[in-house]
């Protein structure tokens, strides 16, 4: 039933992207229904970080820097 309501462009890549977007939105909506209001912002943040990590918009090094802050053994600039 969800697939019938999803956008159906003729190109395979666009159709797959539309399905991924639709399923991501559906999962987010359904999971947020079961969360307390105070936890929804954290859940949204974690979902957005995982999406950005998977799409290579941020890398593991940047994520590690955000989590741990600067350390002496990791230079801030890439050589």
trRosetta pair geometry for C-beta under 8 A, 3 or more apart (Angstrom, degrees):
i j d omega theta_ij theta_ji phi_ij phi_ji
1 4 5.8 -52 -154 28 33 113
1 5 7.0 19 154 -9 63 107
2 5 6.0 -68 -156 41 35 104
2 6 6.4 45 149 -38 70 102
2 22 6.8 152 169 144 106 123
2 23 7.6 88 145 -88 144 73
2 26 6.6 -2 -137 -81 142 161
3 6 5.5 -41 -145 15 37 119
3 19 7.2 9 -120 -121 82 110
6 18 5.9 131 170 134 103 104
6 19 5.6 47 175 -98 158 67
6 22 4.6 -88 -116 -29 108 172
7 15 7.7 -147 105 -123 79 60
7 18 4.4 -104 67 -164 105 146
7 22 7.6 -176 17 -54 80 126
8 15 6.4 23 -148 -121 46 107
8 18 7.7 -146 -71 92 26 154
9 14 4.2 -41 80 109 142 126
9 15 5.4 -147 60 -66 77 74
9 18 6.5 141 10 -20 102 144
10 14 7.9 34 60 59 44 123
10 15 7.6 -109 107 -48 5 116
11 14 4.3 69 76 16 104 109
11 15 6.6 -177 87 -13 50 88
12 15 5.7 -60 -146 38 29 112
12 16 6.2 28 158 -19 66 106
13 16 5.9 -54 -147 36 29 110
13 17 6.4 29 154 -17 63 107
14 17 5.7 -54 -148 38 32 112
14 18 6.3 35 153 -21 65 105
15 18 5.6 -53 -148 35 31 112
15 19 6.4 31 153 -18 64 105
16 19 5.7 -54 -147 37 32 111
16 20 6.3 32 154 -19 66 104
17 20 5.7 -52 -145 36 32 111
17 21 6.3 32 155 -18 64 107
18 21 5.8 -55 -148 38 30 112
18 22 6.2 30 154 -20 64 108
19 22 5.6 -55 -144 37 31 111
19 23 6.2 26 159 -14 66 108
20 23 6.0 -57 -144 41 28 106
20 24 6.1 32 156 -22 64 109
21 24 5.8 -55 -145 36 28 113
21 25 6.4 27 156 -17 63 108
22 25 5.9 -57 -150 37 28 111
22 26 6.3 28 153 -19 64 108
23 26 5.5 -53 -144 37 34 112
23 27 6.3 34 157 -18 67 104
24 27 6.0 -54 -147 37 28 109
24 28 6.3 29 154 -20 63 109
24 47 7.8 132 -170 -177 102 121
24 51 7.6 63 -145 -93 147 124
25 28 5.7 -55 -146 37 29 113
25 29 6.3 28 157 -18 65 108
26 29 5.9 -56 -146 37 28 109
26 30 6.2 19 161 -11 64 111
27 30 6.1 -64 -145 43 27 104
27 31 6.0 19 162 -14 66 112
28 31 6.2 -62 -143 40 23 104
28 32 6.1 22 160 -20 62 113
28 44 7.7 64 -152 -104 117 74
28 47 6.3 67 -101 -141 107 171
29 32 6.0 -59 -146 36 24 110
29 33 6.9 36 153 -31 59 99
30 33 5.8 -43 -159 15 35 117
30 34 7.7 17 153 -5 59 102
31 34 6.2 -67 -166 39 41 102
31 35 6.7 38 145 -27 72 110
31 43 6.8 -163 122 -178 120 146
32 35 5.4 -57 -144 30 42 115
32 40 5.4 57 -141 -125 100 106
32 43 6.8 177 -92 92 79 146
35 39 4.5 -125 -176 85 111 113
35 40 5.2 142 102 -73 132 73
35 43 6.0 -95 -94 -18 168 151
36 39 4.9 82 60 8 81 106
36 40 7.6 -132 94 -26 43 82
37 40 5.9 -39 -155 3 37 117
38 41 7.6 -53 -177 22 36 101
39 42 5.6 -59 -160 43 54 111
39 43 5.9 56 146 -24 80 107
40 43 5.6 -56 -146 38 33 113
40 44 6.2 35 155 -21 67 105
41 44 5.7 -52 -147 35 31 112
41 45 6.4 33 153 -20 63 105
42 45 5.6 -53 -149 35 32 113
42 46 6.4 29 155 -17 66 106
43 46 5.9 -56 -147 37 30 109
43 47 6.4 31 154 -19 64 106
44 47 5.8 -55 -147 36 30 111
44 48 6.3 26 156 -16 65 108
45 48 5.9 -59 -148 38 29 107
45 49 6.4 29 155 -20 65 106
46 49 5.7 -51 -145 35 32 112
46 50 6.4 30 156 -16 64 106
47 50 5.9 -59 -150 38 29 108
47 51 6.4 30 153 -19 65 107
48 51 5.6 -52 -146 36 33 113
48 52 6.3 30 156 -15 65 108
49 52 5.8 -60 -148 41 30 108
49 53 6.2 31 154 -21 66 106
49 58 7.5 -54 -150 57 69 139
49 63 6.9 104 -170 -122 113 116
50 53 5.6 -50 -142 35 33 112
50 54 6.3 31 158 -17 65 107
51 54 6.0 -59 -149 39 28 109
51 55 6.2 10 158 -4 65 113
52 55 6.0 -62 -137 48 29 100
52 57 4.3 -80 -156 63 84 113
52 58 4.8 36 140 17 116 101
53 56 7.7 28 178 -76 30 31
53 57 7.9 -71 -53 47 20 75
53 58 6.1 -46 -81 74 58 88
53 59 7.7 97 -132 -131 70 20
53 60 7.2 65 -141 -75 109 66
53 63 6.5 13 -91 -55 113 148
56 59 6.9 18 -153 -82 67 76
58 62 4.7 -113 -169 80 95 135
58 63 5.9 109 134 -53 119 89
59 62 5.3 98 55 10 69 99
59 63 7.1 -132 103 -2 37 92
60 63 5.5 -56 -146 41 35 114
60 64 6.1 39 154 -22 68 106
61 64 5.7 -53 -147 36 29 112
61 65 6.5 32 152 -20 62 104
61 74 7.6 179 -155 -167 99 133
62 65 5.6 -52 -149 34 33 114
62 66 6.5 35 151 -20 64 103
63 66 5.6 -51 -151 33 33 113
63 67 6.4 27 152 -15 65 108
64 67 5.7 -57 -145 40 32 109
64 68 5.9 -10 171 16 70 113
64 74 7.8 -145 112 -127 124 175
65 68 6.8 -73 -128 56 21 82
65 69 7.0 37 -175 -135 57 9
65 70 7.0 21 -149 -79 92 51
65 74 7.4 -143 -86 116 92 141
65 76 8.0 95 -129 -124 140 72
68 71 6.3 -7 129 -42 124 113
70 74 7.4 -150 -157 75 57 96
70 76 6.4 -25 -119 -77 113 104
71 74 5.0 59 64 24 98 100
75 78 7.8 151 92 -82 105 30
75 79 7.2 35 78 -24 149 103
